[in-house]
């Protein structure tokens, strides 16, 4: 029991440390600012899409329920959105509107990618289709979450079951869980879909349930415990709704980003400790990992399997995804690996494994020794020793290729 408690507390500490390391609070602040600038264009696009589904009138109660006591702010936003006639904007105006929404979603994707250590965003041709899915699916899930309970409870059969059967309390409790269910689905959708990497469903479910529950609790607290509202009214007057709404948006982003850290920690639960150890070790560790990565990719190639993605390689070697991405980029820059874009970044050997010399790989990873004339006299003995060591290694590994190493080890042991 004590062991499990210790592991749990250690995991919580690591999540909090990772949240701080990834500047979660700062990113939540930046996303709050971007959200406020892009909120009206985003809602205008969402309203236009939902009009085609005939449910645009239900979005206003959704926003009012999410905003708590900031009804005045939401009413003004809805008024602006309703007055935005997309057809009358023209091509340029519509383009600006769409680009504003894309900019918001790009900032969200960048924040998510920063947690995962992904350096690349989606290709431009994928952004329009992928981001449109977010604009459509997100509001629909939230809409269903807030309206389904009331709609179902108004049906005569449901009323009769609640009033006349012993299952009444259970059915009522089930209805109360419906908003949580769809908030969970919305969070899970974000955690799987937004990052430009492969996220395991189990990890996304855990983070989505925790973040969705925390968001609902925060929303309940926002409704019932408006701490300092009177002070805001005294200071800001008629503008008091604005800082309250800003605090709510900021809190929402904090919860979303912290839930993302939970997803990341769960997916890398077996590699987090290894990641911390690897950072503290010498360059020899990086050589081992880089050579192992090259062997894995070449083994997949030799056995005819699909090119591996970074998450497969990181799981196999027991390191975190950011470190694996860095190793892959290093090997690509050294022209040992090549990246192909097929359902995400997949990796192949840049040339036949039989043409990649083992000594060439180790020399490239270590880098060339500087000429003696470029160093001080104090450095020359060290350069001479390292030069001898390099010559001995080259002699011992002469003619040995990556293919030879795979054959001596066996593909089954590598892959």
Phi, psi and omega in degrees: 000314179295324179296317179294320178297319179296316179297319179297312180295323178295320179295317178299318179298317180295322178295315179296319179295320179293322177299318178291318181298322180273010176056051183299318180295317179295319179293324176296321177297314180297319179292326176298314179299313180295322179298316181296322179289328187257001188297311182296312175300320179298314180292326178297316177294316180297318178299318182297319179292316183290336176299324177295336178266353179075022182236021184295332182288341180277352183284330180295312175301326178299312180295321180293324178291322180289331187270354176066233183278001180274046184295325181296317179297314181296320179299320178293319179297315179298322179298316177298317182295317180296329179278355179272105178266105184300324182294327183276356182287333185082175184296316182293315180297318178295321179297317178298319179299313181294318180296326177295317178294317179298321179299318178298312182292329175295318179296321178296315180298319179298320179294319178294317180296327179298322177295321182275353181074022179270127184268343185252138172268177180296149172300152185302322183292338180271341187294317184298311182291317182292316181291327176298324177298320179295317181297326182274308188291317183303303179300325181294316179297316178294322179298313179296321182298324185267341186251341187292320182301310180297320181295315181292320182293342180276350180284140187295322181295318180294319178301317182295317179298320181293322187274333191241001180237158179290349178272004185304312181294324179293318179296318179297319178295323178298318178297323179292338179276345183301313178302320178299318183301314184282332171294319176301315180298320179297317179294316179299318178301315179298314185292330179276319193271323188288311182297142180273055178203172181274122179247130180290142183297318181300318179293319179295323179296314179300309180295321180294319179294315180295313181292319179297319177295316178298322179293320178294319178296316178297323178295317178299315177296325179294325179290315194258341182233072179281080183291126175082011181298319180299319178295320178297319179298321181291326184272312188264343181066233183290345179268011185296335181293332184294307179297327178295317179294322177299317179298320180294317178297317179298316179298320179298317179291325175301315181295316181298315182290324177292321175298325177296323176296325177296316178300314181297315182295320180293318181293332181248028185297333179271354185242351185298314180295321178297323179299317180294323179291319183297322180297331184271352185265181189276178178295338178300323178299319180293325176297316179299314182293319180295316179294321178295321177298315179298319178296319180298312181297316180294326178292319175300318180295317184291323182277357178080013178282168178295147178303134184287154173260161184304324184294326176296317182292319181294322177294319182294321183269350178074035176236165182284157184301317180303320179295321178294317178302319180294318178297317180297318178296322177298314180293329176290318179297330177275001175067035173259333180234159176226143181258136175242142181260093178220100185057048182104178183280118175241156191235140178229157172294141182290338175210175182303137178304331179288348179258002179257110181281137182297318179295326178297319180296311182295321178295318180294321180293322181280331184087158181282148175287142179290151175300147183299325183292343179270357183245160176285166180299328182293334183271342188297321177301319179295319179297321180295317180296314180294327177295318177297316180300320179293321179295319179297316179298317180297322180292318181291328183260013183299124178083355181276127180250170175299324178298318178298319180295320178295319181294323181286332182270319184100130182298326183296326179285332182278306183278000000 
